[in-house]
């Protein structure tokens, strides 16, 4: 119930519910006025259940006139959040007093609800990421054995497992692109810095001072490296001492030399040398002139019905987090796949524009995209529905992750229109 109400608070503040920024509060007052002094259970049973099960969870053309009159102008949100819950089936006569909702809305109204990724500037602002923090506070970590991995680590782990798999699968379908002298390896030689992370490159375009340079060649001069003089901002990353700065510079020039000399020629080398593997695959797709390569990447990610592989349709790539908790690995996977989907779709449009009669194979995909509010919404929806899977011993975890992903869809859709559904 709280997940449902939080979701509604996020979207009502965008005016998505009957153009009413205080939709729930006003409907509570309206219901209570209708029943006079009998205010005990009217809001939950006579309004919320209708909103959830006859409104959000039912397509517009399948709603009754009575439902439309009760809930007003509400879009179809077929994401499972508003389906009849197992507790609602088991206990059909559940009753929740109006006073409970009055207290909840009083509490919610103390905060500013923002349906976007803006960082919160004070304790009164809430964005969808707050749901993750609420869940972490709610769980007894010692009792459940829950462990929360930071976003930079989940991003590192995810990209270095998802992208190599995608790369190798695409390689099987379009081998010529991945041969030793192809353009993809030439990209590394022509622009090595593009694939070395900015943090590694920091200050490496500047010559070191004489003091530091003489220390590099003479070990006896390094006594004060750890403390004096401190590594300056133009050369160093935060907290780096000169010893660490010099070691990082040496690593940078070593890796850059390997790139320029074509010594890095496999996707696993990107992991070994901690190179920007995601940028590399994006550039492969963006710079290709081969529709077969675009198909190889896109069908590996999104799957394809009718394209035969060993007598079977190609399934979409599946990313599973077997202990999902608050969904940080799922969001890492979402953020990794989104630009790759996007790059493939952009190339399809390019091919269709340049030679419309030669690339009819992309027609069905592009026509499907055009049925959605925008390309970004199509991409996120495709990833959420087809690529991401999760398991957890706590049902609350999967419910909260569904809510967060659902809110992500609303965010990228920008505006809910009359002719658009959420799934």
ZASE-907044 format. One record per residue (C-alpha): residue number from 1; residue in three letters; x, y, z. Coordinates in Angstrom, 3 decimals, padded with zeros to 6 digits. Layout:
N
+-----+--------+----------+----------+----------+
| num | residu |        x |        y |        z |
+-----+--------+----------+----------+----------+
| NUM |    Ala |        X |        Y |        Z |
...
+-----+--------+----------+----------+----------+
***
This chain:
423
+-----+--------+----------+----------+----------+
| num | residu |        x |        y |        z |
+-----+--------+----------+----------+----------+
|   1 |    Unk |  000.000 |  000.000 |  000.000 |
|   2 |    Unk |  002.778 |  002.428 |  000.878 |
|   3 |    Unk |  004.594 |  001.618 | -002.374 |
|   4 |    Unk |  001.434 |  002.383 | -004.310 |
|   5 |    Unk |  000.832 |  005.636 | -002.440 |
|   6 |    Unk |  004.450 |  006.779 | -002.864 |
|   7 |    Unk |  004.257 |  006.073 | -006.581 |
|   8 |    Unk |  001.077 |  008.138 | -006.842 |
|   9 |    Unk |  002.656 |  011.008 | -004.903 |
|  10 |    Unk |  005.558 |  011.133 | -007.350 |
|  11 |    Unk |  003.350 |  011.273 | -010.441 |
|  12 |    Unk |  000.603 |  013.523 | -009.041 |
|  13 |    Unk |  003.193 |  016.232 | -008.387 |
|  14 |    Unk |  003.792 |  016.267 | -012.147 |
|  15 |    Unk |  000.087 |  016.831 | -012.794 |
|  16 |    Unk | -000.290 |  013.379 | -014.359 |
|  17 |    Unk | -003.444 |  012.511 | -012.371 |
|  18 |    Unk | -006.469 |  014.403 | -013.631 |
|  19 |    Unk | -004.215 |  017.510 | -013.778 |
|  20 |    Unk | -004.464 |  017.658 | -009.977 |
|  21 |    Unk | -001.243 |  018.217 | -008.002 |
|  22 |    Unk | -003.011 |  017.085 | -004.798 |
|  23 |    Unk | -005.053 |  014.306 | -006.347 |
|  24 |    Unk | -005.110 |  011.860 | -003.420 |
|  25 |    Unk | -005.841 |  014.466 | -000.758 |
|  26 |    Unk | -008.632 |  016.015 | -002.817 |
|  27 |    Unk | -010.173 |  012.617 | -003.555 |
|  28 |    Unk | -010.070 |  011.786 |  000.163 |
|  29 |    Unk | -011.909 |  015.022 |  000.972 |
|  30 |    Unk | -014.379 |  014.440 | -001.854 |
|  31 |    Unk | -015.160 |  010.916 | -000.671 |
|  32 |    Unk | -015.625 |  012.034 |  002.928 |
|  33 |    Unk | -017.935 |  014.884 |  001.924 |
|  34 |    Unk | -020.041 |  012.413 | -000.021 |
|  35 |    Unk | -020.551 |  010.212 |  003.056 |
|  36 |    Unk | -021.027 |  012.911 |  005.663 |
|  37 |    Unk | -020.329 |  011.624 |  009.149 |
|  38 |    Unk | -019.716 |  008.029 |  007.987 |
|  39 |    Unk | -016.006 |  008.491 |  007.221 |
|  40 |    Unk | -014.558 |  005.321 |  008.650 |
|  41 |    Unk | -013.780 |  003.118 |  005.657 |
|  42 |    Unk | -015.109 |  004.922 |  002.595 |
|  43 |    Unk | -011.847 |  006.147 |  001.000 |
|  44 |    Unk | -010.057 |  002.795 |  000.808 |
|  45 |    Unk | -012.967 |  000.641 | -000.309 |
|  46 |    Unk | -014.881 |  003.090 | -002.484 |
|  47 |    Unk | -012.055 |  005.054 | -004.058 |
|  48 |    Unk | -008.576 |  003.506 | -003.739 |
|  49 |    Unk | -009.605 | -000.007 | -004.754 |
|  50 |    Unk | -011.368 |  001.441 | -007.776 |
|  51 |    Unk | -008.336 |  003.579 | -008.642 |
|  52 |    Unk | -005.915 |  000.655 | -008.277 |
|  53 |    Unk | -007.785 | -002.222 | -009.891 |
|  54 |    Unk | -010.331 | -000.578 | -012.177 |
|  55 |    Unk | -008.221 |  002.464 | -013.045 |
|  56 |    Unk | -004.445 |  002.065 | -013.236 |
|  57 |    Unk | -004.584 | -001.682 | -013.917 |
|  58 |    Unk | -007.243 | -001.538 | -016.651 |
|  59 |    Unk | -007.003 | -000.133 | -020.162 |
|  60 |    Unk | -009.018 |  002.991 | -020.914 |
|  61 |    Unk | -011.488 |  001.327 | -023.290 |
|  62 |    Unk | -012.246 | -001.382 | -020.703 |
|  63 |    Unk | -013.222 |  000.971 | -017.871 |
|  64 |    Unk | -016.837 |  001.524 | -016.961 |
|  65 |    Unk | -018.457 |  004.947 | -017.072 |
|  66 |    Unk | -018.861 |  004.759 | -013.302 |
|  67 |    Unk | -015.118 |  004.168 | -012.854 |
|  68 |    Unk | -014.286 |  007.116 | -015.096 |
|  69 |    Unk | -016.590 |  009.325 | -013.067 |
|  70 |    Unk | -014.949 |  008.271 | -009.782 |
|  71 |    Unk | -011.259 |  008.508 | -010.751 |
|  72 |    Unk | -011.260 |  011.113 | -013.524 |
|  73 |    Unk | -008.600 |  011.291 | -016.242 |
|  74 |    Unk | -006.083 |  008.590 | -015.302 |
|  75 |    Unk | -003.692 |  006.738 | -017.629 |
|  76 |    Unk | -003.317 |  002.976 | -017.841 |
|  77 |    Unk | -000.282 |  001.784 | -015.835 |
|  78 |    Unk |  000.076 | -001.902 | -016.546 |
|  79 |    Unk |  003.208 | -002.663 | -014.554 |
|  80 |    Unk |  001.839 | -005.051 | -011.930 |
|  81 |    Unk |  002.033 | -002.591 | -009.045 |
|  82 |    Unk | -001.732 | -002.056 | -009.063 |
|  83 |    Unk | -002.858 | -005.609 | -009.758 |
|  84 |    Unk | -004.901 | -007.322 | -007.067 |
|  85 |    Unk | -002.406 | -008.225 | -004.328 |
|  86 |    Unk | -002.363 | -011.729 | -002.834 |
|  87 |    Unk | -003.453 | -010.271 |  000.537 |
|  88 |    Unk | -006.372 | -008.575 | -001.172 |
|  89 |    Unk | -007.415 | -011.916 | -002.647 |
|  90 |    Unk | -007.000 | -013.786 |  000.617 |
|  91 |    Unk | -008.778 | -011.139 |  002.707 |
|  92 |    Unk | -011.315 | -009.476 |  000.388 |
|  93 |    Unk | -012.967 | -007.623 |  003.279 |
|  94 |    Unk | -009.887 | -005.672 |  004.385 |
|  95 |    Unk | -010.898 | -002.312 |  005.812 |
|  96 |    Unk | -008.563 |  000.621 |  006.441 |
|  97 |    Unk | -009.943 |  003.679 |  008.227 |
|  98 |    Unk | -009.782 |  007.064 |  006.553 |
|  99 |    Unk | -007.822 |  008.380 |  009.519 |
| 100 |    Unk | -004.864 |  006.195 |  008.511 |
| 101 |    Unk | -004.700 |  007.872 |  005.104 |
| 102 |    Unk | -005.125 |  011.297 |  006.635 |
| 103 |    Unk | -002.018 |  010.671 |  008.749 |
| 104 |    Unk | -000.063 |  009.255 |  005.783 |
| 105 |    Unk | -000.920 |  012.226 |  003.574 |
| 106 |    Unk | -000.073 |  014.665 |  006.371 |
| 107 |    Unk |  003.328 |  013.015 |  006.596 |
| 108 |    Unk |  003.891 |  012.866 |  002.817 |
| 109 |    Unk |  002.860 |  016.496 |  002.395 |
| 110 |    Unk |  005.792 |  017.614 |  004.506 |
| 111 |    Unk |  008.123 |  016.736 |  001.617 |
| 112 |    Unk |  008.784 |  018.002 | -001.909 |
| 113 |    Unk |  008.410 |  015.089 | -004.360 |
| 114 |    Unk |  010.572 |  015.253 | -007.482 |
| 115 |    Unk |  010.203 |  012.707 | -010.261 |
| 116 |    Unk |  013.722 |  013.108 | -011.637 |
| 117 |    Unk |  017.362 |  012.352 | -010.893 |
| 118 |    Unk |  018.214 |  015.730 | -009.394 |
| 119 |    Unk |  020.308 |  015.479 | -006.224 |
| 120 |    Unk |  018.288 |  016.427 | -003.172 |
| 121 |    Unk |  019.466 |  019.680 | -001.630 |
| 122 |    Unk |  017.764 |  019.350 |  001.737 |
| 123 |    Unk |  015.949 |  016.869 |  003.969 |
| 124 |    Unk |  012.550 |  017.931 |  002.655 |
| 125 |    Unk |  013.177 |  016.847 | -000.939 |
| 126 |    Unk |  012.468 |  013.327 | -002.164 |
| 127 |    Unk |  013.362 |  011.671 | -005.469 |
| 128 |    Unk |  012.954 |  007.989 | -006.477 |
| 129 |    Unk |  016.428 |  007.125 | -005.174 |
| 130 |    Unk |  015.175 |  007.803 | -001.646 |
| 131 |    Unk |  013.190 |  004.554 | -001.857 |
| 132 |    Unk |  016.502 |  002.696 | -002.012 |
| 133 |    Unk |  017.688 |  004.437 |  001.177 |
| 134 |    Unk |  014.394 |  003.714 |  002.936 |
| 135 |    Unk |  014.727 |  000.030 |  002.149 |
| 136 |    Unk |  018.301 | -000.102 |  003.436 |
| 137 |    Unk |  017.230 |  001.498 |  006.722 |
| 138 |    Unk |  014.306 | -000.881 |  007.009 |
| 139 |    Unk |  016.337 | -004.086 |  006.668 |
| 140 |    Unk |  018.141 | -005.632 |  009.620 |
| 141 |    Unk |  021.441 | -006.309 |  007.878 |
| 142 |    Unk |  022.837 | -008.626 |  010.537 |
| 143 |    Unk |  019.689 | -010.701 |  010.751 |
| 144 |    Unk |  019.164 | -011.077 |  007.005 |
| 145 |    Unk |  022.808 | -011.147 |  005.928 |
| 146 |    Unk |  022.134 | -008.227 |  003.572 |
| 147 |    Unk |  025.138 | -006.483 |  002.061 |
| 148 |    Unk |  024.891 | -003.287 |  000.024 |
| 149 |    Unk |  027.384 | -002.749 | -002.777 |
| 150 |    Unk |  028.278 |  000.816 | -003.712 |
| 151 |    Unk |  027.272 |  002.098 | -007.138 |
| 152 |    Unk |  030.822 |  002.470 | -008.477 |
| 153 |    Unk |  031.477 | -001.199 | -007.678 |
| 154 |    Unk |  028.199 | -002.461 | -009.155 |
| 155 |    Unk |  028.894 | -000.441 | -012.295 |
| 156 |    Unk |  032.403 | -001.897 | -012.600 |
| 157 |    Unk |  031.280 | -005.487 | -012.061 |
| 158 |    Unk |  028.278 | -005.181 | -014.355 |
| 159 |    Unk |  029.982 | -003.597 | -017.355 |
| 160 |    Unk |  032.870 | -006.069 | -017.191 |
| 161 |    Unk |  030.495 | -009.030 | -017.324 |
| 162 |    Unk |  027.671 | -007.768 | -019.566 |
| 163 |    Unk |  029.754 | -006.132 | -022.296 |
| 164 |    Unk |  032.281 | -008.967 | -022.847 |
| 165 |    Unk |  029.353 | -011.384 | -023.192 |
| 166 |    Unk |  027.649 | -009.075 | -025.684 |
| 167 |    Unk |  030.926 | -008.586 | -027.577 |
| 168 |    Unk |  031.638 | -012.316 | -027.902 |
| 169 |    Unk |  028.065 | -013.129 | -028.975 |
| 170 |    Unk |  028.149 | -010.413 | -031.636 |
| 171 |    Unk |  031.535 | -011.698 | -032.770 |
| 172 |    Unk |  030.006 | -015.117 | -033.490 |
| 173 |    Unk |  027.410 | -013.528 | -035.762 |
| 174 |    Unk |  029.709 | -011.091 | -037.614 |
| 175 |    Unk |  033.280 | -012.379 | -037.441 |
| 176 |    Unk |  034.752 | -010.182 | -040.166 |
| 177 |    Unk |  034.359 | -007.012 | -038.091 |
| 178 |    Unk |  036.478 | -008.406 | -035.275 |
| 179 |    Unk |  039.475 | -009.547 | -037.324 |
| 180 |    Unk |  042.911 | -008.269 | -036.388 |
| 181 |    Unk |  043.167 | -005.404 | -038.906 |
| 182 |    Unk |  039.556 | -004.215 | -038.816 |
| 183 |    Unk |  038.483 | -000.654 | -038.033 |
| 184 |    Unk |  037.569 | -001.446 | -034.425 |
| 185 |    Unk |  041.194 | -001.988 | -033.418 |
| 186 |    Unk |  042.302 |  000.950 | -035.562 |
| 187 |    Unk |  040.079 |  003.183 | -033.383 |
| 188 |    Unk |  042.288 |  002.361 | -030.406 |
| 189 |    Unk |  045.429 |  003.302 | -032.275 |
| 190 |    Unk |  043.995 |  006.533 | -033.688 |
| 191 |    Unk |  042.582 |  007.872 | -030.426 |
| 192 |    Unk |  044.004 |  005.985 | -027.433 |
| 193 |    Unk |  043.095 |  008.634 | -024.856 |
| 194 |    Unk |  039.412 |  008.168 | -025.609 |
| 195 |    Unk |  039.509 |  004.719 | -024.028 |
| 196 |    Unk |  041.655 |  005.576 | -021.023 |
| 197 |    Unk |  039.553 |  006.894 | -018.154 |
| 198 |    Unk |  039.852 |  010.572 | -017.337 |
| 199 |    Unk |  040.968 |  009.771 | -013.787 |
| 200 |    Unk |  043.945 |  007.832 | -015.158 |
| 201 |    Unk |  044.817 |  010.642 | -017.612 |
| 202 |    Unk |  044.710 |  013.365 | -014.947 |
| 203 |    Unk |  047.752 |  015.635 | -015.304 |
| 204 |    Unk |  049.527 |  013.337 | -017.747 |
| 205 |    Unk |  049.492 |  015.981 | -020.472 |
| 206 |    Unk |  051.812 |  018.180 | -018.390 |
| 207 |    Unk |  055.548 |  017.793 | -017.825 |
| 208 |    Unk |  056.642 |  017.134 | -014.277 |
| 209 |    Unk |  058.772 |  019.648 | -012.391 |
| 210 |    Unk |  062.527 |  019.178 | -012.243 |
| 211 |    Unk |  062.256 |  018.207 | -008.585 |
| 212 |    Unk |  059.926 |  015.307 | -009.298 |
| 213 |    Unk |  061.694 |  014.287 | -012.491 |
| 214 |    Unk |  065.064 |  013.862 | -010.778 |
| 215 |    Unk |  063.382 |  011.752 | -008.107 |
| 216 |    Unk |  062.102 |  009.356 | -010.738 |
| 217 |    Unk |  065.629 |  008.618 | -011.937 |
| 218 |    Unk |  067.267 |  008.697 | -008.517 |
| 219 |    Unk |  065.742 |  006.607 | -005.738 |
| 220 |    Unk |  067.824 |  008.345 | -003.068 |
| 221 |    Unk |  065.977 |  011.601 | -003.754 |
| 222 |    Unk |  062.533 |  010.133 | -002.941 |
| 223 |    Unk |  062.678 |  010.372 |  000.836 |
| 224 |    Unk |  060.166 |  013.208 |  000.974 |
| 225 |    Unk |  057.830 |  011.924 | -001.775 |
| 226 |    Unk |  055.195 |  010.713 |  000.647 |
| 227 |    Unk |  054.795 |  014.037 |  002.417 |
| 228 |    Unk |  056.629 |  016.953 |  000.812 |
| 229 |    Unk |  055.935 |  018.691 | -001.412 |
| 230 |    Unk |  052.303 |  017.561 | -001.699 |
| 231 |    Unk |  051.071 |  016.455 | -005.112 |
| 232 |    Unk |  049.495 |  019.519 | -006.702 |
| 233 |    Unk |  045.960 |  019.598 | -008.113 |
| 234 |    Unk |  047.051 |  020.098 | -011.716 |
| 235 |    Unk |  048.849 |  016.739 | -011.625 |
| 236 |    Unk |  047.153 |  014.659 | -008.969 |
| 237 |    Unk |  043.832 |  013.135 | -008.076 |
| 238 |    Unk |  042.356 |  014.003 | -004.669 |
| 239 |    Unk |  044.398 |  012.491 | -001.783 |
| 240 |    Unk |  047.244 |  011.364 | -004.098 |
| 241 |    Unk |  050.817 |  011.772 | -002.918 |
| 242 |    Unk |  053.614 |  012.196 | -005.460 |
| 243 |    Unk |  054.560 |  008.518 | -005.359 |
| 244 |    Unk |  051.022 |  007.546 | -006.372 |
| 245 |    Unk |  050.837 |  010.265 | -009.019 |
| 246 |    Unk |  054.046 |  009.090 | -010.670 |
| 247 |    Unk |  052.957 |  005.452 | -010.586 |
| 248 |    Unk |  049.643 |  006.360 | -012.195 |
| 249 |    Unk |  051.431 |  008.400 | -014.890 |
| 250 |    Unk |  053.707 |  005.465 | -015.634 |
| 251 |    Unk |  050.679 |  003.229 | -015.956 |
| 252 |    Unk |  049.014 |  005.715 | -018.293 |
| 253 |    Unk |  051.973 |  005.903 | -020.674 |
| 254 |    Unk |  052.355 |  002.127 | -020.613 |
| 255 |    Unk |  048.712 |  001.526 | -021.554 |
| 256 |    Unk |  048.698 |  004.311 | -024.138 |
| 257 |    Unk |  051.748 |  002.755 | -025.810 |
| 258 |    Unk |  049.983 | -000.616 | -026.005 |
| 259 |    Unk |  046.972 |  001.001 | -027.631 |
| 260 |    Unk |  049.071 |  002.898 | -030.185 |
| 261 |    Unk |  051.045 | -000.247 | -031.052 |
| 262 |    Unk |  047.923 | -002.408 | -031.473 |
| 263 |    Unk |  048.919 | -004.663 | -028.585 |
| 264 |    Unk |  045.396 | -004.556 | -027.190 |
| 265 |    Unk |  043.269 | -006.674 | -029.489 |
| 266 |    Unk |  040.695 | -008.526 | -027.396 |
| 267 |    Unk |  037.790 | -007.485 | -025.229 |
| 268 |    Unk |  039.405 | -009.121 | -022.194 |
| 269 |    Unk |  042.379 | -006.768 | -022.583 |
| 270 |    Unk |  039.980 | -003.926 | -021.761 |
| 271 |    Unk |  039.319 | -005.526 | -018.397 |
| 272 |    Unk |  042.989 | -006.311 | -017.768 |
| 273 |    Unk |  044.060 | -002.725 | -018.423 |
| 274 |    Unk |  040.885 | -001.121 | -017.005 |
| 275 |    Unk |  039.913 |  000.654 | -020.226 |
| 276 |    Unk |  036.579 |  002.228 | -021.093 |
| 277 |    Unk |  034.903 | -000.907 | -022.413 |
| 278 |    Unk |  031.477 |  000.680 | -022.772 |
| 279 |    Unk |  032.775 |  003.581 | -024.889 |
| 280 |    Unk |  034.588 |  001.083 | -027.098 |
| 281 |    Unk |  031.482 | -000.955 | -027.908 |
| 282 |    Unk |  029.405 |  002.200 | -028.447 |
| 283 |    Unk |  032.006 |  003.444 | -030.944 |
| 284 |    Unk |  032.047 |  000.103 | -032.748 |
| 285 |    Unk |  028.315 |  000.396 | -033.344 |
| 286 |    Unk |  028.375 |  004.113 | -034.142 |
| 287 |    Unk |  031.187 |  003.856 | -036.713 |
| 288 |    Unk |  030.141 |  000.693 | -038.498 |
| 289 |    Unk |  028.860 |  000.602 | -042.077 |
| 290 |    Unk |  027.643 | -002.955 | -041.658 |
| 291 |    Unk |  023.959 | -003.623 | -041.036 |
| 292 |    Unk |  024.935 | -007.194 | -040.127 |
| 293 |    Unk |  026.997 | -005.902 | -037.205 |
| 294 |    Unk |  024.137 | -003.717 | -035.957 |
| 295 |    Unk |  021.825 | -006.739 | -036.148 |
| 296 |    Unk |  024.389 | -008.861 | -034.331 |
| 297 |    Unk |  024.554 | -006.448 | -031.397 |
| 298 |    Unk |  020.876 | -005.521 | -031.309 |
| 299 |    Unk |  019.533 | -009.061 | -031.622 |
| 300 |    Unk |  021.945 | -010.241 | -028.934 |
| 301 |    Unk |  020.607 | -007.601 | -026.563 |
| 302 |    Unk |  016.949 | -007.418 | -027.540 |
| 303 |    Unk |  016.350 | -010.830 | -029.080 |
| 304 |    Unk |  014.503 | -011.445 | -032.318 |
| 305 |    Unk |  011.514 | -013.579 | -033.246 |
| 306 |    Unk |  011.934 | -015.187 | -036.636 |
| 307 |    Unk |  015.704 | -014.889 | -036.880 |
| 308 |    Unk |  016.799 | -018.493 | -036.556 |
| 309 |    Unk |  019.770 | -019.628 | -034.540 |
| 310 |    Unk |  020.137 | -023.407 | -034.389 |
| 311 |    Unk |  016.477 | -023.727 | -035.247 |
| 312 |    Unk |  015.309 | -021.392 | -032.460 |
| 313 |    Unk |  014.364 | -017.754 | -032.149 |
| 314 |    Unk |  017.077 | -015.565 | -030.637 |
| 315 |    Unk |  016.217 | -014.791 | -026.988 |
| 316 |    Unk |  016.965 | -011.428 | -025.425 |
| 317 |    Unk |  020.014 | -011.161 | -023.184 |
| 318 |    Unk |  019.070 | -011.994 | -019.596 |
| 319 |    Unk |  020.724 | -010.204 | -016.687 |
| 320 |    Unk |  019.915 | -011.822 | -013.348 |
| 321 |    Unk |  020.655 | -010.535 | -009.880 |
| 322 |    Unk |  020.017 | -013.534 | -007.596 |
| 323 |    Unk |  020.083 | -011.397 | -004.423 |
| 324 |    Unk |  018.618 | -008.148 | -005.666 |
| 325 |    Unk |  017.936 | -006.264 | -002.421 |
| 326 |    Unk |  017.378 | -002.624 | -003.436 |
| 327 |    Unk |  018.186 | -003.243 | -007.102 |
| 328 |    Unk |  021.563 | -001.516 | -007.509 |
| 329 |    Unk |  022.852 | -004.193 | -009.904 |
| 330 |    Unk |  019.667 | -003.990 | -011.985 |
| 331 |    Unk |  020.063 | -000.236 | -012.346 |
| 332 |    Unk |  023.719 | -000.744 | -013.263 |
| 333 |    Unk |  022.610 | -003.149 | -015.998 |
| 334 |    Unk |  019.959 | -000.691 | -017.147 |
| 335 |    Unk |  022.512 |  002.121 | -017.415 |
| 336 |    Unk |  024.949 | -000.087 | -019.339 |
| 337 |    Unk |  022.460 | -001.398 | -021.887 |
| 338 |    Unk |  020.643 |  001.891 | -022.544 |
| 339 |    Unk |  023.394 |  003.612 | -024.617 |
| 340 |    Unk |  024.005 |  000.384 | -026.555 |
| 341 |    Unk |  020.324 |  000.054 | -027.460 |
| 342 |    Unk |  020.391 |  003.724 | -028.397 |
| 343 |    Unk |  023.467 |  003.387 | -030.623 |
| 344 |    Unk |  021.937 |  000.427 | -032.483 |
| 345 |    Unk |  018.639 |  002.234 | -033.059 |
| 346 |    Unk |  020.407 |  005.389 | -034.309 |
| 347 |    Unk |  022.315 |  003.299 | -036.860 |
| 348 |    Unk |  019.089 |  001.676 | -038.025 |
| 349 |    Unk |  017.621 |  005.121 | -038.693 |
| 350 |    Unk |  020.835 |  006.140 | -040.505 |
| 351 |    Unk |  020.709 |  003.074 | -042.739 |
| 352 |    Unk |  017.034 |  003.622 | -043.519 |
| 353 |    Unk |  017.670 |  007.267 | -044.392 |
| 354 |    Unk |  020.657 |  006.520 | -046.643 |
| 355 |    Unk |  019.257 |  003.479 | -048.460 |
| 356 |    Unk |  015.599 |  002.943 | -047.568 |
| 357 |    Unk |  015.109 |  000.059 | -049.993 |
| 358 |    Unk |  018.165 | -001.816 | -048.765 |
| 359 |    Unk |  017.348 | -001.995 | -045.095 |
| 360 |    Unk |  013.730 | -003.097 | -044.906 |
| 361 |    Unk |  014.772 | -005.620 | -042.278 |
| 362 |    Unk |  014.739 | -002.760 | -039.735 |
| 363 |    Unk |  011.214 | -001.608 | -040.619 |
| 364 |    Unk |  009.379 | -003.620 | -037.969 |
| 365 |    Unk |  011.739 | -002.468 | -035.201 |
| 366 |    Unk |  011.515 |  001.200 | -036.176 |
| 367 |    Unk |  007.746 |  001.006 | -036.583 |
| 368 |    Unk |  007.484 | -000.417 | -033.069 |
| 369 |    Unk |  009.605 |  002.452 | -031.716 |
| 370 |    Unk |  007.343 |  005.015 | -033.380 |
| 371 |    Unk |  004.372 |  003.663 | -031.410 |
| 372 |    Unk |  005.990 |  004.873 | -028.166 |
| 373 |    Unk |  006.186 |  008.402 | -026.711 |
| 374 |    Unk |  009.869 |  008.657 | -027.582 |
| 375 |    Unk |  012.904 |  006.509 | -028.347 |
| 376 |    Unk |  014.232 |  006.786 | -024.801 |
| 377 |    Unk |  010.996 |  005.427 | -023.376 |
| 378 |    Unk |  011.037 |  002.506 | -025.844 |
| 379 |    Unk |  014.609 |  001.684 | -024.856 |
| 380 |    Unk |  014.046 |  001.699 | -021.098 |
| 381 |    Unk |  010.800 | -000.217 | -021.427 |
| 382 |    Unk |  012.493 | -002.877 | -023.596 |
| 383 |    Unk |  015.348 | -003.329 | -021.136 |
| 384 |    Unk |  013.072 | -003.481 | -018.090 |
| 385 |    Unk |  010.661 | -005.957 | -019.676 |
| 386 |    Unk |  013.118 | -008.154 | -021.579 |
| 387 |    Unk |  016.585 | -007.993 | -020.021 |
| 388 |    Unk |  016.367 | -007.542 | -016.250 |
| 389 |    Unk |  015.538 | -010.293 | -013.767 |
| 390 |    Unk |  015.877 | -010.497 | -010.014 |
| 391 |    Unk |  015.401 | -012.862 | -007.096 |
| 392 |    Unk |  015.383 | -012.189 | -003.376 |
| 393 |    Unk |  014.277 | -014.001 | -000.234 |
| 394 |    Unk |  012.384 | -010.846 |  000.759 |
| 395 |    Unk |  009.357 | -010.099 | -001.375 |
| 396 |    Unk |  009.529 | -006.460 | -000.285 |
| 397 |    Unk |  012.808 | -006.160 | -002.199 |
| 398 |    Unk |  011.324 | -007.204 | -005.529 |
| 399 |    Unk |  008.271 | -005.001 | -004.985 |
| 400 |    Unk |  010.403 | -001.947 | -004.253 |
| 401 |    Unk |  012.598 | -002.595 | -007.286 |
| 402 |    Unk |  009.518 | -002.846 | -009.503 |
| 403 |    Unk |  008.394 |  000.490 | -008.096 |
| 404 |    Unk |  011.754 |  002.154 | -008.789 |
| 405 |    Unk |  011.880 |  000.821 | -012.347 |
| 406 |    Unk |  008.283 |  001.858 | -012.899 |
| 407 |    Unk |  009.122 |  005.393 | -011.778 |
| 408 |    Unk |  012.078 |  005.368 | -014.167 |
| 409 |    Unk |  009.670 |  004.699 | -017.025 |
| 410 |    Unk |  007.453 |  007.580 | -015.974 |
| 411 |    Unk |  010.490 |  009.857 | -015.764 |
| 412 |    Unk |  011.781 |  009.097 | -019.264 |
| 413 |    Unk |  008.313 |  009.325 | -020.762 |
| 414 |    Unk |  008.339 |  013.026 | -019.797 |
| 415 |    Unk |  004.572 |  013.427 | -020.113 |
| 416 |    Unk |  001.798 |  010.864 | -019.947 |
| 417 |    Unk | -000.519 |  011.435 | -022.889 |
| 418 |    Unk | -004.066 |  010.306 | -023.534 |
| 419 |    Unk | -003.089 |  007.844 | -026.221 |
| 420 |    Unk | -000.146 |  006.302 | -024.390 |
| 421 |    Unk | -000.034 |  003.401 | -021.941 |
| 422 |    Unk |  002.758 |  002.589 | -019.540 |
| 423 |    Unk |  003.487 | -000.907 | -020.870 |
+-----+--------+----------+----------+----------+
***
